[in-house]
Amino acid sequence: MQHFIGRQPPLNLSKKKKWLASHRKASKERVPTGSSGFQPVFIATGVTMAQQQMPSSQKALMLELKSLQEEPVEGFRITPVEESDLYNWEVAIFGPPNTLYEGGYFKAHMKFPVDYPYSPPTFRFLTKMWHPNIYENGEVCISILHPPVDDPQSGELPSERWNPTQNVRTILLSVISLLNEPNTFSPANVDASVMFRKWRDSKGKDKEYAEIIRKQVVSTKVEAERDGVKVPTTLAEYCIQTKVPSHDSSSDLLYDDLYDDDIEEDDEEDEDDAEAGCQMAGEEGNCLIDEEDSGNEES
């Protein structure tokens, strides 16, 4: 009798077919079907696989976008260029009332780096802009958007440049402030800077700068109509009513303080009325209020 160590003994053809069929059947029962032949294993952690693999920059941008949608910045409208792309945002800027940009509808594009918020985004106007701190290609020259490097020749302090504590909200506020108050010490558009200084120093008598801005504002109204956007022209329309804060204990404390103040005022009025009544009657001794009595004695 032959012994076979470490391998199956030879089978005849009929037995071999039966043996292969039985192994195939057993394999199908043991291994679930799938594209790779293996059943994937999922661990329930409360977080989806996509969220686990999402870069920190996308998580930060998702939170900022949600915050800006719930509590918008006055004069701005933010929307992603594509829902699947959080690194490119479309920005609509409404010109503030009582300024040269009143009634304007200016569009811009924000592009975020993959290491945001450790590196700043870029902010570029798509609308043609004539401004001392905006380059011809629409890019905004502002300290908050410059990388956090020490560059003595730039004339900027490191604290004025970008740092991870900044966010989209602070950028938008800086941009709207820059539109109304340009920085003429380091202009991106020298001609616009010279023209702005003439307009400012003449207190509006030199109208060349203002006329260019007004022409640009008028030209943006066509695009606003095409986009179906109503541009605010008054302070009431421009100012956005933010979401009412939820009811919390701090509001209760505030209400209690106001309520206590009302009680104290009522008590003071009652005391004044009582004193006035006593004086009119000439019977100060019969008054209910005793100035020498502190009211703390036990009855």
VENQUI-V591188 format. One record per backbone hydrogen bond with DSSP energy under -0.5 kcal/mol. CO is the residue of the C=O (numbers start at 0). NH is the residue of the N-H. E is the energy in kcal/mol with one decimal. If there is no record, write none. Layout:
co & nh & e
CO & NH & E
CO & NH & E
This chain:
co & nh & e
2 & 4 & -0.6
3 & 5 & -0.5
11 & 15 & -2.4
12 & 16 & -1.9
13 & 17 & -1.8
14 & 18 & -2.4
15 & 19 & -2.3
16 & 20 & -2.3
17 & 21 & -2.2
18 & 22 & -1.8
19 & 23 & -2.2
20 & 24 & -2.0
21 & 25 & -2.1
22 & 26 & -2.2
23 & 27 & -2.1
24 & 28 & -1.6
25 & 29 & -1.9
26 & 30 & -2.7
29 & 31 & -0.6
37 & 39 & -0.6
39 & 41 & -0.5
41 & 43 & -0.6
42 & 44 & -0.9
47 & 51 & -2.0
48 & 52 & -1.7
49 & 53 & -0.6
54 & 58 & -1.6
55 & 59 & -2.3
56 & 60 & -2.2
57 & 61 & -2.4
58 & 62 & -1.9
59 & 63 & -2.1
60 & 64 & -2.7
61 & 65 & -2.1
62 & 66 & -2.2
63 & 67 & -2.5
64 & 68 & -1.8
65 & 69 & -1.9
66 & 70 & -2.7
69 & 242 & -0.6
72 & 75 & -1.9
74 & 93 & -2.7
76 & 91 & -2.5
78 & 89 & -3.7
81 & 84 & -1.6
83 & 85 & -0.6
84 & 81 & -0.6
84 & 87 & -0.5
86 & 111 & -2.7
87 & 80 & -2.3
88 & 109 & -2.5
89 & 78 & -2.1
90 & 92 & -0.5
90 & 107 & -2.9
91 & 76 & -1.8
92 & 105 & -3.0
94 & 102 & -1.0
95 & 98 & -0.8
98 & 101 & -1.5
100 & 103 & -2.1
103 & 94 & -2.1
105 & 92 & -3.5
106 & 125 & -2.8
106 & 126 & -1.7
107 & 90 & -2.7
108 & 123 & -2.4
109 & 88 & -2.7
110 & 121 & -2.3
112 & 115 & -1.5
114 & 117 & -2.3
121 & 110 & -1.7
122 & 139 & -2.4
123 & 108 & -2.8
128 & 130 & -0.7
130 & 133 & -1.5
131 & 187 & -2.7
131 & 188 & -2.4
132 & 140 & -2.9
134 & 137 & -1.8
137 & 124 & -3.3
138 & 134 & -2.7
139 & 141 & -0.8
141 & 144 & -1.6
142 & 145 & -2.0
142 & 161 & -0.5
145 & 161 & -2.3
146 & 148 & -2.3
148 & 150 & -0.9
150 & 153 & -1.6
150 & 155 & -0.6
151 & 154 & -1.0
156 & 159 & -1.6
156 & 160 & -0.6
157 & 160 & -1.0
162 & 165 & -2.5
166 & 170 & -1.7
167 & 171 & -2.6
168 & 172 & -2.1
169 & 173 & -1.8
170 & 174 & -2.4
171 & 175 & -2.4
172 & 176 & -1.6
173 & 177 & -2.1
174 & 178 & -1.9
175 & 179 & -1.2
176 & 180 & -2.1
181 & 183 & -0.8
187 & 189 & -0.5
188 & 192 & -2.0
189 & 193 & -2.5
190 & 194 & -2.2
191 & 195 & -2.4
192 & 196 & -2.2
193 & 197 & -1.8
194 & 198 & -2.0
195 & 199 & -2.8
196 & 200 & -3.1
197 & 201 & -1.8
198 & 203 & -2.8
199 & 202 & -1.3
201 & 204 & -1.1
204 & 206 & -1.0
206 & 210 & -2.5
207 & 211 & -1.7
208 & 212 & -1.9
209 & 213 & -2.4
210 & 214 & -2.0
211 & 215 & -1.9
212 & 216 & -2.3
213 & 217 & -2.3
214 & 218 & -2.0
215 & 219 & -1.2
216 & 220 & -0.7
217 & 220 & -1.0
217 & 221 & -0.5
218 & 221 & -0.6
218 & 222 & -0.7
219 & 223 & -2.0
220 & 224 & -2.1
221 & 225 & -1.9
222 & 226 & -2.2
223 & 227 & -0.5
223 & 228 & -2.9
224 & 227 & -0.7
228 & 230 & -0.7
231 & 102 & -0.5
233 & 237 & -2.4
234 & 238 & -2.7
237 & 74 & -0.6
239 & 241 & -0.8
247 & 251 & -1.2
248 & 252 & -2.3
249 & 253 & -2.2
250 & 254 & -2.5
251 & 255 & -2.9
252 & 256 & -2.5
253 & 257 & -2.3
254 & 258 & -2.7
255 & 259 & -2.8
256 & 260 & -2.2
257 & 261 & -2.0
258 & 262 & -1.9
259 & 263 & -2.6
260 & 264 & -2.5
261 & 265 & -2.4
262 & 266 & -2.6
263 & 267 & -2.4
264 & 268 & -2.3
265 & 269 & -2.4
266 & 270 & -2.4
267 & 271 & -2.5
268 & 272 & -2.4
269 & 273 & -2.3
270 & 274 & -2.6
271 & 275 & -2.5
272 & 276 & -2.3
273 & 277 & -2.1
274 & 278 & -2.4
275 & 279 & -2.1
276 & 280 & -1.8
277 & 281 & -1.3
277 & 282 & -1.7
282 & 285 & -1.2
283 & 286 & -1.3
287 & 289 & -0.6
288 & 290 & -0.6
289 & 292 & -1.1
291 & 293 & -0.6
